[in-house]
Amino acid sequence: MNYPLIFILGPTGIGKTELVIELAFQINAEIISADSMQIYKYMEIGTSSPTETELRGINYHLINFILPDRRFTAGDFKRLGDRWIEKIKKKNKKIIISGGTGLYFDTLIKGLPPKKTEDFKYRDELIDLEKEKGKLHLFNMLIDLDPEYAQKIHMNDLQRVIRALEVIHTTGKRFSEFQNSSTDYKTKYPYILFALNSQREILYERINNRTEKMFKNHWIDEVKKIIELGYEENLNSMKALGYYEIFKYLKNEMSLDRAKEVIAQRTRNYAKRQLTWIRKYKDEVNWIDRSFNVQKDVNSIIKILKSTGGDNERSKGTN
């Protein structure tokens, strides 16, 4: 396959889903999701997973396929992502990888640290330590051991904090060393990066409106069903934006208006962090300023794809 992998990045609320589905429809592609929360079943509304109607028959992989209490790592995503890339290649179809989880994109573009970096016993010890002393204690440990990586993530991102500490523990090296490595861990496929963006005011208004729409689409009922199925709020899956606040609302610990306000604010903050992460790829990124006319924006991407032909210097990686 000479055609590059097509990575579509962008902050939450920018309208990635509708755009990538239309793009896939027009260029005969399949889509691999790079979203760490859309992987879970029963969470379609809160994670904005595409519906069957939206998909229009397009194959969209790695969404809604594991139970909320299952552990799923970046390594799992890398393994399954590579498997789907090979399967789709054999169909002679193009491949779009889209989502909002930067770590997942990194695993496909840069690869994973060397093997033997997992220590489940130490990971469990860190989980117990967090319960005893709190997230800030673990984050301060990371600051001491790897200040460069600590600057890139939020202290509440417990999964990434623990993973970084685990790699440091098992290898004796800073996690940022693996991320910055120029060794053989990069993708073996050519690829091209697109990033969607808009004026901040427009993006934030879209996030606010989407939050309200999700509640109108019975998001609270979705969380009630999750509770009825026996899934608890301390699961990693329940760290998806908004679920914590709805749990609080259902326990009468937060008003509905306050829950909506906090969810919208947290989502706006997350969108800002996503854009910061995207910018680290610098001149590799083809920025698409969203007009929010889907056909117009798809045409902009197709025009760049045609100009590169999959061989252009901006298509990184090797065959």
Buried (B, 14 or more C-beta within 10 A) or exposed (E): BEBBBBBBBBBBBBBBBBBBBBBBBEBEBBBBBBBBBBBBBBBBBBBBBBEEEEBEEBBBBBBBBBEBBBEBBBBBBBEBBBEBBEBBBEEEBBBBBBBBBBBBBBBBBBBBBBEEBEBEEBBEBBEEBBEEEEBEEBBBBBBEBBEEBBEBBBBEBBBBBBBBBBBBBBBEBBBBBBBEBEEEBBBEBBBBBBBBBBEEEBBBEBBBEBBEEBBEBEBBEBBEEBEEEEBEBEBBBBBBBBBBBBBBBBEEEBEEEEBBBBBBBBBBEBBEBBBEBBEEBEEBBBEBEBEEEBEEBBEBBEEBBEEBEBEBEBBBBEE
